[in-house]
């Protein structure tokens, strides 16, 4: 067996890689995370931080592996936030204790509201009108509001909580990483953040690099079709009319909009908007998406004043393990590409704990052996999208 520097090397410093790093170290593995950009710069900080519990699959009546994968996630994350789960997240603030689901005053949305309240696993509470957020208190257009067992995390704070105690195990590398697997592990070569040539010998390699996994497929002699992308163009709305964390459903099983609220460093409120608006927006220009968003919110919340708002968009490449029909995978995807090398995609931020379960079930026992890697450059955090947006 070749001498190793570390038991496990992780490529990719988003939520999947950072969660896996925490779990591996807690299990006795020596582990090192390598990131070629800023931490969270891919999909993680572009996510909305919702710990989904499977609502979507109740609305389209597809209670299957995908809903099962998500059903246990709220409880697992809440245990971590309380300090009793597999990763200690005490001190990480919630953006919202429970995400909401508002149904418009149409027959289709009333039916969706009924099925959502009856079939989704986890607690769903119908709120009395006086409990509705102020921006939804419009009985002419809002039929019902439900509170879901889906907390919303402050994603930048979550990243800090995962990074800070493990900073010494998180390093910056350049884009020229080359991997050479063999029966005993993998050799990783490239340059660190100081442009110094580096060579690392790991007992195993897990790449959670999102779109970056695609560049590794060729190194393993695999087709690019092993990965897929489902892009979004998210909308950001500054000087929002009030705080809101909610899905809006109407005639489809997909939310028309999914809104989370964030406070910028200057104190202004930002709505960060996904849902069908963002999926359709993937093929639109930023200008067309902003125009569509203005029309959408004027229709959904006609009593609110959006005249003082500023707008921006963010294109997001959602990278996933491939499925036969190109749809979203039911859960995390972990693909072995060499004896001790895996490519991994969590599919959703909420499923990072389940992906770590899958990885730990595949790995050989830890040795705990680690070399001194303090001379490697440290990776830094990326800014939140609403702090660097180009507002119009």
N, C-alpha and C positions, 0 to 999 in steps of 0.2 A: 504493500500500500504506500502510495506517495505521501510525503509529509504535507499536511494541510495547514493553512493559515486560519481557517474558520470552518465550523461544521456546515453552515448554510450561508450562501450568498443570495440576497434578494435584489432583483433589479426593479426599480420603480418606487418612487416615494410618494404615492398617493395613499388613500385610506387603506387599500388592500395590503400594500407592502408594509405600512407602519403598524397595522393591526397584527399582521403576521410576525413582524419583528418582536412585538411585545409578547405574543403567545409563545414563540420559540424560546425566547430568553427565559420566560417563566417556567418552561418545561426543561430547562437545563442545557439547551443548545447554545453554542457560541454562534452568533449570527451578525452579519454585516449587511447594511442596506446601501445600495449604490443608486444615485439619481443623477441624470444627465441634464436636468433643467433645475428649476426651483421646486421645492417640495409642494405638492398639491397643484402644480401648474396645469396638469391635464384635466381629467374629469372631476377630481375631488372638489376643488374650490368652485367649480362650475355647477356642482350639484346643489339641490335645494335643502339638503339635510333632513328630509322627511324619513322617519323610520317606519316604512310602510308595513302594514299588517295584512295586506291582501285584498283591499277594497275593490280594486279593479276586477278581480276575478269573481267577486260576488255580483257585480253589476252586469257582466256578460255571461253569468251563470257557468263559468269555467272554473269550478272548484276542483283543482287538479294539483299536479306537482308544483306548479308555480305558486299557487296560493298556500300550499303546505310549507314551501320554502320560506315564505314571508311571515306566516302566521305566528311563529314563535319569536320573531325578531324584536318586537317592542318589549317583551318581558326580559329578554337577554340584555338589551341595551339599558333598560331601566335598572337592572341589577348592577351593571357596570357603573352607572351614574351614582348609584347608592354605595358603591365600594364593596359590593358583595359578589360581583361577577368575575369573569375570566380576565378582564383588563380593568384596572382601577381608573375610573374617570371622575372621581369625586372632584368637585370644583368646576366641572365643565357646565356652563350655563345652558339652559334650554332657551331657544328662541320662543317656543310655545309649548306648553304642557300637553296640549292635544290639538291636532290638526282638525279643521272643520270640513264639512261637505255641505255645500248649499245647493238646493234644488230650485230651479226657476219655476215660475208659475205656469207650467204647461203640463199636459197630460203625461208626456213622456218622462219629464223630470220627476213628477210625482211617483210614477211607477219605479223609476230608478231609485228614488229615495226610499221607497218601501222595501225593495229588494236589498238595497245596501244595508238597511237597518236590521233585516232579518237573517241574511245569509253570511255576511262577513264575520270571520272569526275574530274574537276580541270584543271589547265593550264598545257599543255605539249608543249614544244618548241623544234623544231628541231634545233640543233646547227650546225653552219658552221664549217668545219674542223679546221679552225684556233682557234675556241673556245673550241675544245676538250681538255681534260686533256692531258698532255704530254705523259703519259703512254699509252694512247689510240690512239695516232697518228700513226696508222699503216693501211693505206688504203688497204693493201693486205688482212687484216684479219678483219677489222672493217668496217661495211657498213654504220652505222648511229649512232648518239648519240643524245638522247633526254634529256632535263632537265624537271624534274617532279615537281609538286607542293607538294613535300615531303621533308620538312626540316629534318635535322639530328641533334639531340640534343647531347650535351656533358652530358652523363648520370650521371657521378659522380658530376658534377656541378649542375645538376638538383636536385639530391638528397640533396646536401648541402642547396640549396635554399628552399627546402621543410622542411628540418629538423631544420635548425638554428632558425627560429622564433618560433618554436613550441617545442623546446628541453625539456621544463619543462613538456610537455604532452606525452613524449615518454619514456617508461620505459623498462628495461630488466627483463625478467622472465626466469625461468628454463623450462625444457621440461615436467615437471610434472603437467601442468595446467589441472585442472578439472573444468568442467562447469556443473552447475545445473540450468536448466531453470524452470520457473514457469509462471503463467499468468501475473505477474507484471514485469518480467525482467529476470535477470540471476545472479547467484552467481558464481564468479570465484575464485578458490583457487589454491595455489601452492607456489612456492618460487621465490623470486626476485633474481637479480644478485649478491646480497650479501649472498645468501642462507638463507635468512630470510623468515619464513612462512608469506604469505600474503593472505588476503581475500578481495575481491572487490565486491561490489554490484552495478550492472549497470542496467539502465532501458532497454537497448537493447544491443545485441552483434552482431557484424559483423566480420566474420573471412575472411580475405583476404590472408591467409597464404600459398597459393599455394599448394605444396605437403603436407604441414602441415595440410591442411583441411582434409586430409584422416584420420588422427588420431582422428579427432573429429567425424567422421561418426559413429563409434562404440559407442561413448558416447551418441549420439542421437538415437541409435538403428537402424541405417541405413546401407544399404549394401555398401561395398567398390565400387560397380559398379556405384555409383553416381558420381564418379570422374574418370578421365582418364589421361594418360600421353602419350605424343608424344615426345620422347627424341631426342636430337641433340648432335652431337659432333662438336663443333666449332673449326676452325683452327685459330691460331695466327701466323703471319709471321712478324718477327722483321727485322729491316734494310730493309724495303720495298723500292722498286725502286722509289716511289714518291707518293704524296697524291692522293687518289681515293675514291670516294663515289659513288658506282654504282652497279646496277644489270646487269648481262650479260645473255641475252636470246639467245636461239638457236632453237632447234627443239621441245621443250616442252613449256607448259604454265608456268612452274616453272623456276625460274632463275637457271642457272648452278652454278653461284656463286653470292653472294651478299657481297660486300666489303665496309667496313667503315674503316676510318683511324684514328689512335689515336697517340698522342705523349707521350712517356714514360717520367718519371721524369729525365732520363739521356739524353733526347733530341732525342732519336731514334724514327723512324716512325714504327708503327705497323699496319699491315692490320689485321682486325678482320673479318673472312670470314664465312658466312652462306650460305643459298641456298641449292640446291640439294646436293652439296658436303657434307654439314653438316648433312643433313637428312640421306644420305647413310652412313655417318661416324658413325652414332649412333650404328651400328652393327659391326663396325670395331675396331681393336686395334688401339691405337694412332700411332703406327709405320706404320700400313697399311694406315691410313688416311693421314699421312704426305707424304708417297710415292705417294698416289693418287693425293694429292694436287700439288706436284712437277710436275707430268705429266700433270695435268689440266692447270696449269698456263703456262707451256711450250707450250701447244697447243693453249691457248687463247691469250697469249701475247708473241709470240716467239721472238720479238725484245728486250724484257727486259732481263736484267741480274739478275738472282736470285741466283747467286753463293755465294754471301756473306750473304745470309739470314739465320736466325735461325727460328726454328719452335717449336710450342707447340700446345696442344689441350686442350679443355675444354668441359667436358661432362655436358650437361644441361638437367635437368628433366623439360620439359614443362608440367605443371600440369593445367588441365582444367576441367570444368564441363563436364560430360559425354554426348555424343551424341549417337543415336541409331546405327550409322554405324562406330563410332570411329573416324570420321573426325573432323577437327577443327570446333568448334562452329561458327555460323555466327557472333556472337557479344559477349558481356559480359554475364556471367551466374550468376544469383542471385537466390539462392534456400532457401526458408524458411524451417527451420528444427524444429522450435518450435515457440510458439506464438510471441516471440520478439527476435528470433535468426535466423541469415541468414549465409549461406556460400556463398562466392563470388569469382569469377574468372574473371579478365578483358579480358582474351584471348590474347590480345596484349597490350603492353605498351601504344600505342596510344589511346586505348579505355578507359583508366582510367577515363576521364571526363564523359563518358557515363555511366559507372558503378556507379559513384557517383550520377548521376541523378536518377538512378533506386533506389538506397538506400534511398535517400532523399524523394522519392515519397512514400516509405513504412513506414517511421518512424512516431510515434506520435509527437506532438509538443514538443519543448524543454522546460526544466525547468530552465536550466542554473545552477542548483545546483551541487556543486562539493566539495569534501572533500580535506583536505590537504594531498597530496601524495608526498610531497617533500622528504620524507625519503626513497622512493623507488630508486633502482639503475637505473642509466641512460643507455640507449642503445647507442652503438657506431657504427660508419660507417664501413662497410666492404671495403677492398681495391679493386681497379679495377683489373680485371683478368690479364691485360697485365703487371701490376706491380709485380705480384707474380707468373707468369708463370715459369714452369720448361723447359727452352729452350734447344733444341738439334740442 
